[in-house]
Amino acid sequence: MREDAVAEPMTTNPRVQDTPTVLIVGAGPTGLTLACELARSGVPFRLIDAAPGPRPGSRGKGVQPRSLEVFEDLGIVDRVLANGWMAMPMHATAPDGRVTRGGAVPKSLTNRPDIPYAASLITPQWRVEEALRVRLSELGGAVEFGTVLVGFDQSDDVVTAEVVAGGMAETVRTRWLVGCDGGHSVVRKQAGIPFVGETLEDVRMIVADLPVDGLDRDAWHAWQHPEGLLSLCPLPSTGLFQYAAGIAPGQDPGLGLAHLRAILERRTGRTDIRLHEPQWSSLWRANIRLADRYREGNVFLAGDAAHVHSPAGGQGMNTGIQDAHNLGWKLAAVANDGAAFELLDSYEAERRPVATHVLALSNARLKQALEIQAAPTRRDASTIQLDVGYRGSALARDDRDDAAALRAGDRAPDATKLATVEGERRLFDLTRGGRFTLLAFGPATPAEVAQHGLRTLHVVGHPTGPDDIADTEGHLAAAYDASDRTLVLIRPDGHVGLISDAGDVRAVTGYLAAIGRPSQPIFDFRSASVP
C-alpha cells in the first residue's frame, strides 16, 4: 500500500466500477495529454490524482517546439502561447560584471515553412496543465483529484485497481493502467519495474516562485558566482519570477525568504533587488533515472514515472507529453479499431530510446553548468526536440536509401501556402485530429485505400474537391522530397509511418492491414526490423 494512503481510512463493502478502458494515474502534463488523446478518440477512461487539487509552482517552464506541435494537434496551442513568451532573451552577468546576451532563435530554424514554432516557450507548468484541463473538459473529461491508488492486480485482460477517495474505497476494473504519477510512481513500484540510475545528493537547487521588485521583466537574468549560479526568470502571465540557486555541498538549503535574499545579495552584489514571500518553493535534487521497461503486462509508464532528468535543457515535461502523444493513439487504435495488440509493444520500442538520449543530453548540460558555472542553457537544435524520431521502428517503412533527408519514423514536417477549395492552409491544419493521413503526390489512389477510413490529400495543380491541395510554392514537395509518384502516410502522432517514392499503394494498404488486423500480422512490432 502507498505510504501516504494510510491516512485515508477505507470503508467496508467497496464500490466496484467497471467502465473505464484506461485508468490513468497522475494528472500532470503527461496524464492530461493522454486523457485528451483518449477523450477525443472516444476511449472510456478515468484520470485520478492523489493531490487534492492542481499543483502550484512553475516546476517545468520550457515548452519545446515539438510539444507546441502536439498542443496544436490537440487544439490548445493558442491558449498555451497566450500565457507564454517565445524566445525569451537571456542576460548572464559574469563575476567581473560583463553581461552576455543570448536567447536568439538559431538562424537555421527561422522563416522555415516546415517548422511552425522555431523557439522554446517559457510558461509556468501550471499554465500548461490549466490549458490541458480546459481542453479535457471540452472533450467531456475531468480530473478526479484526491483519489489515491492503493494497489492493483492484473490478469491477462484486466487490471483490478483499488482506489480511495474521500475515505471511500473503490474497486476499478480496467483494460489498461497507465502510470503518469511522477518520479516516485506508485504504479512503477507496484508493477515491480526497476528505476535504474542515481541520485546526486551533492547537486541541489533551490527553486521558488516569488514577486520581485527592482528587476525588469525584459529578460531571463542570471549571475555567475564562485558559490554557484543564481537566476531570476520572469514567469509570463503572472507577476512572479522563478528564483533558482544552485546549492553546493555544505551550503544551507533552507527555503526561508531571509535565506533566499542573502543568497541573492552575495551572488549578484546588488541590494536594489527585493524578493517577497514565495508562493511556492522546493529543494531540487539531481535524480537521474530510467525505468528498466515501460510496460508490465497491461500496465504502462509514461513521463517522470518512466524517466527523470536534470532540468538543464528543458526536456523532462516535454518528453512526458510526447510519451503520451505516442501511447494515446496506439491505445485508441487497439480499443476502437481492432488494431493488433502487438502495436502496444511499439510504445516502449520507440519512446525508451528517446528518454535515453534525453538523459544523456540533460546530463551533459548539467555537467557543463556545474563545471563552468554557466548561464541558463542556450537554445539550439539539440534541445527543441524536432529531431526526435523513430527510424528503425517496426512502424517505419520506406523505399528510400539511407542518405535521404526524410525517412519513415521522422517527424512529419509542416508546409505552408497550400491552396484548397476553402482557401490557403498549412499542412498541419489538414492533418491534425489524431488520425492517419495519406499524402498522394501522384494520380488519385485506388479505392482500396478508402476502406481503411483513411483521409487522402491529393496534391494537384488546381484544387477542385475537398481533399485536393495545390502546392503553390513547392514547400510541400520540398519538405517531403517528393516526386510525382510519392505516397506518404502520416501517423496520428505526426510522425511519418511510410514513404513510397514508387507510388506503391499496396505498401500503404499492407501497412494499415498490419496494424488493423491482428490475425494477419505483417510486421513484428517487437523487433526493430521491417520485412
Wavefront OBJ file of the C-alpha trace (Angstrom):
o trace
v 0.000 0.000 0.000
v 1.200 3.503 -0.766
v 2.651 5.144 2.340
v 0.650 8.345 2.056
v -2.561 6.346 1.712
v -2.698 5.251 5.350
v -4.411 8.467 6.342
v -7.320 7.549 4.044
v -9.438 5.084 6.071
v -11.196 2.573 3.857
v -14.837 1.685 4.351
v -16.198 -1.831 4.051
v -18.123 -3.109 1.022
v -16.104 -1.153 -1.552
v -17.877 0.112 -4.643
v -16.975 -1.605 -7.921
v -16.598 0.405 -11.125
v -16.185 -1.404 -14.456
v -16.499 1.359 -17.022
v -13.048 2.700 -17.998
v -10.957 1.098 -20.708
v -7.935 3.001 -19.373
v -7.169 4.151 -15.824
v -4.623 6.986 -15.814
v -2.847 7.699 -12.541
v -1.401 11.209 -12.310
v -2.831 14.443 -13.736
v 0.317 16.365 -14.594
v 1.123 17.319 -18.200
v 1.683 13.682 -19.215
v -1.522 12.270 -17.744
v -3.586 15.199 -19.023
v -2.190 14.851 -22.549
v -3.003 11.150 -22.549
v -6.503 11.817 -21.253
v -7.121 14.368 -24.023
v -5.891 11.883 -26.629
v -8.263 9.203 -25.356
v -11.187 11.575 -24.921
v -11.079 12.833 -28.493
v -10.903 9.218 -29.710
v -13.901 8.179 -27.625
v -11.981 5.735 -25.435
v -13.549 5.478 -21.931
v -11.023 6.408 -19.236
v -10.625 7.752 -15.734
v -7.926 10.186 -14.696
v -7.113 10.202 -10.988
v -4.619 12.154 -8.919
v -3.769 11.837 -5.244
v -3.342 15.604 -4.802
v -6.392 17.492 -3.510
v -6.262 19.854 -6.478
v -3.997 21.342 -9.150
v -0.387 21.646 -8.023
v 1.139 25.114 -7.757
v 4.572 26.103 -8.952
v 6.435 26.643 -12.178
v 8.335 23.327 -11.904
v 8.953 22.806 -15.618
v 8.680 26.091 -17.511
v 10.039 25.422 -21.001
v 7.761 24.095 -23.751
v 9.747 22.915 -26.750
v 8.645 23.397 -30.384
v 7.755 19.728 -30.837
v 5.435 19.881 -27.816
v 3.844 23.020 -29.245
v 3.069 20.962 -32.358
v 1.433 18.345 -30.130
v -0.640 21.082 -28.489
v -1.658 22.390 -31.908
v -2.864 18.901 -32.787
v -4.873 18.825 -29.535
v -6.335 22.276 -30.166
v -4.736 24.190 -27.280
v -1.637 25.808 -28.734
v -3.174 29.286 -28.841
v -4.038 29.097 -25.129
v -0.539 27.961 -24.243
v 1.116 30.628 -26.399
v -1.098 33.336 -24.900
v 0.368 32.631 -21.460
v 3.996 32.330 -22.519
v 6.966 34.071 -24.116
v 8.679 32.677 -27.193
v 12.463 33.046 -27.394
v 12.840 34.916 -24.115
v 16.131 36.884 -24.062
v 18.794 35.709 -21.603
v 21.202 38.063 -19.811
v 24.089 36.437 -17.939
v 26.350 38.507 -15.689
v 29.866 37.185 -15.080
v 31.758 37.738 -11.792
v 33.656 40.631 -13.425
v 30.395 42.340 -14.360
v 30.433 41.552 -18.068
v 26.971 40.786 -19.442
v 26.405 38.182 -22.150
v 23.148 38.462 -24.044
v 21.590 35.438 -25.678
v 18.354 33.618 -26.304
v 18.005 34.344 -30.014
v 16.468 31.686 -32.223
v 19.100 29.829 -34.288
v 19.113 31.241 -37.813
v 18.861 27.737 -39.238
v 15.368 27.438 -37.752
v 13.852 30.796 -38.662
v 11.434 31.515 -41.514
v 11.085 27.866 -42.477
v 7.743 26.635 -43.856
v 8.364 23.174 -42.395
v 8.737 24.477 -38.806
v 5.833 26.486 -37.363
v 7.479 27.031 -33.953
v 11.202 27.718 -34.050
v 11.848 28.544 -30.395
v 11.067 27.346 -26.898
v 8.206 28.923 -24.996
v 8.630 29.999 -21.382
v 5.453 29.487 -19.379
v 4.837 28.077 -15.899
v 3.944 24.387 -15.858
v 0.686 25.065 -14.073
v -0.424 27.128 -17.072
v 0.223 24.142 -19.355
v -1.799 21.917 -17.054
v -4.576 24.509 -16.902
v -4.861 24.596 -20.703
v -4.949 20.808 -20.875
v -7.642 20.587 -18.174
v -9.802 23.100 -20.047
v -9.419 21.069 -23.243
v -10.193 17.860 -21.391
v -13.372 19.431 -20.036
v -14.375 20.468 -23.558
v -13.914 16.846 -24.602
v -16.154 15.642 -21.761
v -13.464 14.527 -19.295
v -12.302 15.637 -15.857
v -9.612 15.007 -13.262
v -10.622 13.128 -10.114
v -8.430 14.906 -7.569
v -7.980 13.482 -4.073
v -8.200 9.942 -5.425
v -5.373 7.649 -4.342
v -4.280 4.410 -5.989
v -3.515 1.986 -3.168
v -2.870 -1.184 -5.136
v -3.676 -3.262 -8.192
v -3.571 -6.771 -9.600
v -3.713 -7.854 -13.203
v -4.658 -10.883 -15.254
v -4.336 -11.484 -18.978
v -7.016 -8.998 -19.962
v -7.921 -6.879 -16.940
v -6.318 -4.734 -14.248
v -8.160 -4.589 -10.931
v -7.192 -1.444 -9.065
v -8.091 -0.309 -5.550
v -8.505 3.414 -5.104
v -9.614 5.571 -2.177
v -11.355 8.943 -2.423
v -12.933 10.810 0.458
v -12.497 7.820 2.736
v -14.408 5.556 0.363
v -12.676 2.533 -1.154
v -13.468 1.597 -4.724
v -12.503 -1.289 -6.965
v -11.881 -0.239 -10.576
v -11.610 -2.848 -13.289
v -9.898 -1.580 -16.414
v -8.254 -2.943 -19.526
v -5.079 -0.891 -19.116
v -3.456 1.092 -16.305
v -1.046 3.924 -17.158
v 1.245 5.376 -14.501
v 1.847 9.084 -15.097
v 2.419 9.636 -11.393
v 5.924 11.078 -11.353
v 9.348 10.078 -10.160
v 8.012 8.420 -7.008
v 5.456 6.483 -9.074
v 3.289 4.087 -7.091
v 2.370 2.358 -10.338
v 6.006 1.684 -11.235
v 6.868 0.429 -7.770
v 3.870 -1.892 -7.534
v 4.500 -3.196 -11.055
v 7.988 -4.205 -9.879
v 9.787 -2.204 -12.578
v 13.322 -1.144 -11.541
v 14.168 2.560 -11.784
v 17.815 2.499 -12.775
v 20.118 5.431 -12.137
v 21.374 7.588 -9.308
v 20.539 10.454 -7.015
v 23.331 13.012 -6.765
v 22.878 14.276 -3.225
v 25.555 16.936 -3.700
v 23.757 18.504 -6.677
v 20.874 20.578 -5.354
v 18.943 23.685 -6.329
v 16.507 25.960 -4.541
v 13.565 26.783 -6.810
v 10.848 29.261 -5.860
v 8.109 31.361 -7.469
v 8.004 34.816 -5.906
v 7.380 38.517 -6.548
v 10.466 40.644 -7.241
v 10.927 44.414 -7.145
v 13.809 46.301 -8.718
v 14.406 43.974 -11.682
v 12.994 44.361 -15.180
v 10.946 41.589 -16.734
v 12.516 42.024 -20.163
v 14.810 39.004 -19.921
v 15.807 35.899 -18.001
v 18.601 37.136 -15.697
v 21.475 35.010 -14.398
v 24.561 35.722 -12.287
v 27.655 33.564 -12.221
v 29.428 33.366 -8.866
v 32.066 31.073 -7.318
v 29.431 29.976 -4.827
v 27.073 28.874 -7.621
v 24.711 30.092 -10.291
v 21.632 32.166 -9.470
v 18.882 33.084 -11.908
v 15.626 35.005 -11.904
v 13.298 34.211 -14.780
v 10.083 36.212 -15.276
v 7.072 33.905 -15.473
v 4.771 35.154 -18.238
v 1.075 35.646 -17.433
v 1.977 36.104 -13.749
v 3.560 38.822 -11.633
v 6.203 36.351 -10.438
v 9.753 35.295 -11.178
v 11.214 31.829 -10.859
v 14.161 32.006 -8.468
v 16.778 29.263 -8.955
v 20.008 28.940 -6.968
v 22.468 26.069 -7.054
v 23.357 24.796 -3.575
v 26.762 23.175 -3.188
v 27.605 20.557 -0.518
v 27.804 22.195 2.889
v 25.677 25.178 1.894
v 22.406 25.919 3.655
v 19.463 24.558 1.603
v 16.843 26.464 3.579
v 13.794 27.832 1.752
v 13.069 30.803 4.017
v 12.782 34.260 2.487
v 15.667 35.718 4.520
v 17.977 32.972 3.253
v 16.893 33.460 -0.365
v 17.588 37.188 -0.028
v 21.033 36.552 1.451
v 21.996 34.255 -1.447
v 20.773 36.856 -3.945
v 22.832 39.664 -2.401
v 26.011 37.570 -2.189
v 25.828 36.277 -5.746
v 24.648 39.429 -7.500
v 26.327 42.080 -5.365
v 23.087 44.042 -5.588
v 20.904 45.330 -2.797
v 18.339 47.029 -5.019
v 16.551 43.784 -5.950
v 13.854 42.981 -3.416
v 12.391 39.498 -3.052
v 8.995 38.882 -1.467
v 7.476 35.841 0.182
v 7.491 32.810 -2.161
v 4.165 31.493 -3.362
v 5.811 28.114 -3.957
v 9.269 26.724 -3.252
v 11.139 23.447 -3.438
v 14.601 21.968 -2.973
v 15.507 20.049 -6.132
v 17.994 17.167 -6.046
v 19.595 15.644 -9.126
v 17.703 12.381 -9.519
v 18.645 10.828 -12.851
v 16.859 7.557 -13.589
v 15.268 5.490 -16.362
v 12.741 2.699 -15.964
v 14.067 -0.719 -16.889
v 10.977 -1.181 -19.060
v 7.893 0.855 -19.890
v 5.376 -1.953 -19.658
v 4.465 -4.827 -17.378
v 1.558 -6.734 -18.894
v -1.366 -4.317 -19.081
v 0.438 -1.621 -17.075
v 2.356 1.193 -18.794
v 4.592 4.020 -17.594
v 4.893 7.499 -19.082
v 6.540 10.786 -18.187
v 8.515 11.102 -14.967
v 7.242 7.706 -13.850
v 9.456 6.293 -16.632
v 12.337 8.786 -16.689
v 13.596 11.659 -14.556
v 16.322 14.048 -15.616
v 18.176 17.220 -14.821
v 16.164 20.344 -15.760
v 19.109 21.538 -17.878
v 17.883 21.926 -21.437
v 14.188 21.893 -20.531
v 13.496 18.329 -21.646
v 11.574 16.495 -18.917
v 7.997 17.812 -19.195
v 8.233 17.756 -22.979
v 9.411 14.162 -23.146
v 6.455 13.105 -20.999
v 3.965 14.999 -23.169
v 5.341 13.241 -26.235
v 5.243 9.856 -24.458
v 1.517 10.380 -24.013
v 1.040 11.507 -27.620
v 2.726 8.287 -28.796
v 0.873 5.934 -26.456
v -2.544 7.571 -26.774
v -3.233 6.849 -30.447
v -1.999 3.276 -30.070
v -4.316 2.544 -27.145
v -7.178 4.081 -29.135
v -6.328 2.026 -32.226
v -6.432 -1.215 -30.249
v -9.517 -0.271 -28.213
v -11.598 1.214 -31.029
v -10.346 -0.179 -34.313
v -9.328 -3.733 -33.522
v -5.653 -2.989 -34.093
v -3.142 -5.686 -33.259
v -2.261 -5.849 -29.555
v 1.379 -6.018 -30.639
v 1.035 -2.374 -31.672
v 1.341 -1.501 -27.983
v 4.811 -3.071 -27.899
v 5.993 -0.302 -30.201
v 5.436 2.279 -27.449
v 8.458 1.236 -25.414
v 10.458 0.400 -28.543
v 10.013 3.964 -29.796
v 9.960 6.052 -26.628
v 12.556 4.473 -24.338
v 15.468 5.255 -26.717
v 14.263 8.862 -26.787
v 14.447 9.033 -22.982
v 17.936 7.530 -23.075
v 19.022 10.277 -25.461
v 17.333 12.992 -23.398
v 19.017 11.770 -20.208
v 22.408 11.957 -21.904
v 21.676 15.452 -23.212
v 20.392 16.866 -19.930
v 23.245 15.245 -18.001
v 25.790 16.829 -20.330
v 24.148 20.234 -19.919
v 24.081 19.824 -16.140
v 27.762 18.857 -16.073
v 28.619 21.872 -18.201
v 26.717 24.195 -15.880
v 28.403 22.766 -12.800
v 31.894 22.891 -14.250
v 31.860 26.441 -15.602
v 29.035 27.936 -13.551
v 27.345 28.732 -16.837
v 24.320 30.811 -17.634
v 20.966 29.148 -18.326
v 21.169 26.700 -21.212
v 21.299 28.414 -24.576
v 18.802 27.258 -27.133
v 19.984 25.205 -30.072
v 18.676 22.460 -32.314
v 19.625 19.746 -29.802
v 17.056 20.852 -27.224
v 13.941 21.685 -29.238
v 13.081 18.026 -29.979
v 12.188 18.481 -33.645
v 14.738 15.798 -34.481
v 13.081 13.171 -32.267
v 12.100 10.283 -34.492
v 11.664 6.550 -34.787
v 13.807 5.412 -37.683
v 14.264 1.662 -37.412
v 10.941 1.233 -35.619
v 8.701 -1.592 -36.761
v 6.195 1.151 -37.614
v 8.604 2.844 -40.057
v 8.717 1.645 -43.655
v 10.015 3.304 -46.819
v 11.792 2.586 -50.083
v 14.378 5.343 -49.709
v 18.110 4.914 -49.268
v 19.983 5.775 -46.104
v 21.152 9.123 -47.458
v 17.617 10.533 -47.759
v 16.974 13.590 -45.583
v 13.461 12.455 -44.668
v 12.804 8.834 -43.749
v 9.927 6.892 -42.258
v 9.854 7.415 -38.489
v 10.882 11.059 -38.707
v 8.692 13.927 -37.538
v 6.356 14.843 -40.391
v 7.318 18.383 -41.480
v 4.796 21.152 -41.952
v 4.310 23.062 -45.207
v 2.721 26.440 -45.887
v 0.835 28.100 -48.729
v -1.247 25.099 -49.713
v -4.277 26.053 -51.781
v -7.560 24.276 -51.060
v -11.152 24.885 -52.133
v -11.620 26.596 -48.755
v -8.607 28.873 -49.063
v -4.936 28.799 -48.135
v -3.914 26.274 -45.476
v -0.861 24.829 -43.745
v -0.338 21.084 -43.849
v -0.742 20.862 -40.070
v -4.200 22.421 -40.438
v -5.172 19.435 -42.556
v -3.526 16.599 -40.627
v -4.470 17.449 -37.041
v -7.009 15.415 -35.121
v -5.285 12.141 -34.243
v -5.805 10.195 -37.477
v -3.795 8.704 -40.318
v -3.390 10.924 -43.367
v -2.055 9.910 -46.778
v -0.285 12.498 -48.955
v -0.632 11.402 -52.567
v 1.639 13.342 -54.902
v 0.698 11.174 -57.872
v -2.577 10.159 -59.527
v -5.702 9.565 -57.455
v -5.246 6.454 -55.349
v -7.377 3.337 -55.853
v -10.460 2.678 -53.800
v -8.813 0.040 -51.609
v -7.250 2.817 -49.550
v -10.669 4.253 -48.700
v -11.826 1.091 -46.955
v -9.412 1.849 -44.116
v -11.176 5.143 -43.351
v -8.032 6.946 -44.381
v -8.072 10.586 -45.361
v -6.109 11.120 -48.551
v -4.838 14.557 -49.540
v -4.284 14.673 -53.300
v -1.593 17.068 -54.448
v -2.927 18.576 -57.656
v -2.331 21.585 -59.871
v -5.664 23.175 -59.024
v -7.943 22.064 -56.157
v -11.498 21.124 -57.162
v -12.503 18.759 -54.352
v -12.399 18.882 -50.537
v -9.328 16.639 -50.351
v -7.323 18.384 -53.073
v -4.354 20.593 -52.232
v -2.169 22.629 -54.559
v 1.461 23.082 -53.547
v 1.592 26.656 -54.831
v 5.185 27.436 -53.854
v 6.646 23.924 -53.725
v 7.003 23.876 -49.930
v 5.256 20.511 -49.576
v 7.289 18.746 -52.268
v 10.494 20.209 -50.839
v 9.707 19.152 -47.259
v 8.941 15.586 -48.313
v 11.459 15.407 -51.198
v 8.575 14.093 -53.258
v 8.329 13.033 -56.875
v 5.112 12.918 -58.889
v 4.507 9.354 -57.630
v 5.362 9.652 -53.933
v 2.963 8.419 -51.250
v 3.500 9.492 -47.623
v 1.493 8.042 -44.742
v 1.473 10.314 -41.682
v 0.676 8.711 -38.337
v -1.825 10.126 -35.831
v 1.051 11.443 -33.694
v 2.589 13.462 -36.534
v 5.394 11.080 -37.489
v 5.920 9.552 -40.904
v 4.800 5.926 -40.970
v 5.517 5.073 -44.579
v 7.045 6.639 -47.689
v 6.813 5.064 -51.130
v 8.540 7.037 -53.860
v 7.470 4.225 -56.182
v 3.821 5.060 -55.507
v 3.095 1.565 -54.189
v -0.498 1.627 -52.936
v -0.186 -1.972 -51.772
v 2.510 -0.877 -49.363
v 0.031 1.561 -47.816
v -2.821 -0.940 -47.541
v -0.428 -3.572 -46.231
v 0.830 -1.225 -43.558
v -2.700 -0.395 -42.400
v -3.728 -4.049 -42.528
v -0.783 -4.955 -40.337
v -1.917 -2.534 -37.689
v -5.635 -3.232 -38.004
v -5.904 -6.980 -38.423
v -4.428 -8.992 -35.517
v -4.964 -12.262 -37.408
v -2.853 -11.092 -40.367
v 0.330 -9.590 -38.921
v 2.871 -8.303 -41.410
v 5.266 -6.559 -39.037
v 6.804 -7.912 -35.867
v 6.149 -4.849 -33.706
v 8.565 -6.112 -31.063
v 11.546 -6.019 -33.360
v 13.396 -3.120 -34.900
v 13.221 -4.561 -38.403
v 10.620 -4.347 -41.125
v 10.316 -7.259 -43.580
l 1 2 3 4 5 6 7 8 9 10 11 12 13 14 15 16 17 18 19 20 21 22 23 24 25 26 27 28 29 30 31 32 33 34 35 36 37 38 39 40 41 42 43 44 45 46 47 48 49 50 51 52 53 54 55 56 57 58 59 60 61 62 63 64 65 66 67 68 69 70 71 72 73 74 75 76 77 78 79 80 81 82 83 84 85 86 87 88 89 90 91 92 93 94 95 96 97 98 99 100 101 102 103 104 105 106 107 108 109 110 111 112 113 114 115 116 117 118 119 120 121 122 123 124 125 126 127 128 129 130 131 132 133 134 135 136 137 138 139 140 141 142 143 144 145 146 147 148 149 150 151 152 153 154 155 156 157 158 159 160 161 162 163 164 165 166 167 168 169 170 171 172 173 174 175 176 177 178 179 180 181 182 183 184 185 186 187 188 189 190 191 192 193 194 195 196 197 198 199 200 201 202 203 204 205 206 207 208 209 210 211 212 213 214 215 216 217 218 219 220 221 222 223 224 225 226 227 228 229 230 231 232 233 234 235 236 237 238 239 240 241 242 243 244 245 246 247 248 249 250 251 252 253 254 255 256 257 258 259 260 261 262 263 264 265 266 267 268 269 270 271 272 273 274 275 276 277 278 279 280 281 282 283 284 285 286 287 288 289 290 291 292 293 294 295 296 297 298 299 300 301 302 303 304 305 306 307 308 309 310 311 312 313 314 315 316 317 318 319 320 321 322 323 324 325 326 327 328 329 330 331 332 333 334 335 336 337 338 339 340 341 342 343 344 345 346 347 348 349 350 351 352 353 354 355 356 357 358 359 360 361 362 363 364 365 366 367 368 369 370 371 372 373 374 375 376 377 378 379 380 381 382 383 384 385 386 387 388 389 390 391 392 393 394 395 396 397 398 399 400 401 402 403 404 405 406 407 408 409 410 411 412 413 414 415 416 417 418 419 420 421 422 423 424 425 426 427 428 429 430 431 432 433 434 435 436 437 438 439 440 441 442 443 444 445 446 447 448 449 450 451 452 453 454 455 456 457 458 459 460 461 462 463 464 465 466 467 468 469 470 471 472 473 474 475 476 477 478 479 480 481 482 483 484 485 486 487 488 489 490 491 492 493 494 495 496 497 498 499 500 501 502 503 504 505 506 507 508 509 510 511 512 513 514 515 516 517 518 519 520 521 522 523 524 525 526 527 528 529 530 531
